[in-house]
Amino acid sequence: MKTLENFYFGNINPSDYLQSAEVRKKLSIMTKHLEELSSLLEKDHQKEKLDQFADRQTEIIALSERDAYIEGFKLGVKMATEVFTE
């Protein structure tokens, strides 16, 4: 029950995870490209539109990660149920 207690008391946060080296590398490249594009769009409201786009993209990624976590958890429970009921 130690895991459940830690989860209850907030010592375990499912969204805290280590990113793989591959993800960190691609994120670094994406950030570099975003900065380059942002510097090209300094005039008018172009940069503002890019920032809005990046914000929406971040929101979509967070929601997708949440949904994938929930579905993975449900699948794990289904598998455990099958194992213990057979």
C-alpha positions, 0 to 999 in steps of 0.5 A: 500500500506504500504506493497508494499512500504516496499517491494520496499524499501527493508524493507521486505525480504521474505528469512528472516523468523523465523525458527521453534523450530523443524527446529532449533533442527534438524539443531543443530543435523545435525551440530553436526553429520557433525562436528563428521564426519568431525573430522573422515575425517581429513586425505587426501582429505576426509574432503575436499570432505565432505565440498564440499558435504555440500556446494552443499547440502546448495545450493540445499536447498537454490534453493528449498526454492526459488522455493517453495516461488515462487510457493507459491506466484503464488498460492496465486495470483491465489487464490486472482484472483479467489476470486476477479473475481467471 
